[in-house]
Amino acid sequence: MFLTISTTGTPERPATDLGYLLHKHPDKAQAFSTSYGKAHVLYPEAGVERCTAALLLEVDAVALVRRGKGKGRGGAPDAALAQYVNDRPYAASSLLAVALSSVFSSAMSGRCTARPDAPGEARPLRIEIPALPARGGPDLVAKLFEPLGWTVTAEAVPLDTQFPEWGASRYVHLVLESESLTLAEALRHLYVLLPVLDDAKHYWVSSDEVDKLLRAGEGWLPAHPEQKLITSRYLSRRWSLTRQAMERLELVRLAEADDSEVEEIDNAVEEPEEMEETAATDASDAAGASDAAGTAGGADGAVPATADGPIPATADGPAEIAVPTEDRPTPLAVLRRDAIIAALKDSGAARVLDLGCGQGQLVQALLKDPRFTEIVGTDVSMRALTIASRRLKLDRMGERQASRLRLFQSSLAYTDNRLGGYDAAVLSEVIEHLDLPRLPALEYAVFGAARPRTVVVTTPNVEYNVRWETLPAGHVRHGDHRFEWTREEFRAWAATVAERHGYDVAFVPVGPDDPEVGPPTQMAVFSISDRNEKEAKAA
């Protein structure tokens, strides 16, 4: 099996620069040992105006069988003869992709010591692969390569030229041409898409393949229209790995859309190890449940003083504000969940969205009440959703209970068709985690696009912060809070949203309602107004 890479040049920019980029001298024929045979690099032509490098892989069929024993290893045939008599020595496949990454590793990563600026420069490229297995035919080849900036010529290879009536084989003769890509980009495209088109791998696919895919797909895979097919085939249709890769790709897409880093998007909660260490400070107080239901999984993180000292963090999450009582402090998170569930019951909702579900405390509480027949938890953070899955014991949940629950990744900065048609939505400690300029996007996504009959919103009351002895003056309750509103500010925002989208809104205090500064948490319950509903039905 082999492929050729060609480029053209001028006296000022000679085509032989290809040798520098590939780290292989045009005047030499070189050989490299691989696990499955020997790879040869040679240059059929090397001049100022045109230069071509060829990669030829001689496959050792015996070594391939010995290293790939076992049913299911990359689709290796079960029949003994077919293990030795197959297309691997002749057709481009995952074997050639691995040889590319091994022989041209520096070129693929965009490193060139001799010409530091050259790897980042686009240049005319022509790649030819005489025999490429393509499950899906020439049409799929075009769908995979054309969105990446390639001009694609994929001609089906006949089964037998002597018998044209037999039709075409599953192989194509492929030529790719581009003026706008770098060599590193081209090699990464081939590394991923060759095994995708072959739809089989010669080795066992494990979790490290996800990292390989994301590294090679950086900059192009998150936006590719065939992303799902590419991911599934590259990972040999292993569902768990495909889901993991798709989740990470979605984080990359959201980060790019927000012009931020992935780490900033996926910072919802502490790592489980950190949480365990924090919980160890006083395991006896683990009964004090915490709530981290915001977009960043954020609970109101200030710690109040009590007769026994500060309330420590628990195994359920970060430190939580508690409202002192004569007997035992009642966590504000518990009061907040109780208030939310009471509002949902009053609305008659059966199908509920928890938007920004964090670690899943509210979802867990809703599951205990059979009146809620469908519960959906969403969060932008995969880390939070992973912790929520563990908390809810999804892997051990009974079939009937599991049928009531869905968890998936979603950003409230964008409309999501999956959120439409529900009775109620909850935004518990969510809005304060968004920058103020992003609130209109959330408003439209929830009240305009999803448009549930009832929306419950809770947020801290900044006026109450003076009652927390351990909270320094001028500080917000959680490090990720972008703002905290007074009662007047929250009511003004809620009234504007209600008016704009045809809702009525009522306000409910959560926690002790201090006569001077109000309650620690303020809650707004939006419901579609009767007048608006009648007008909609009449229309």
Disulfide bonds with the S-S distance in Angstrom:
none
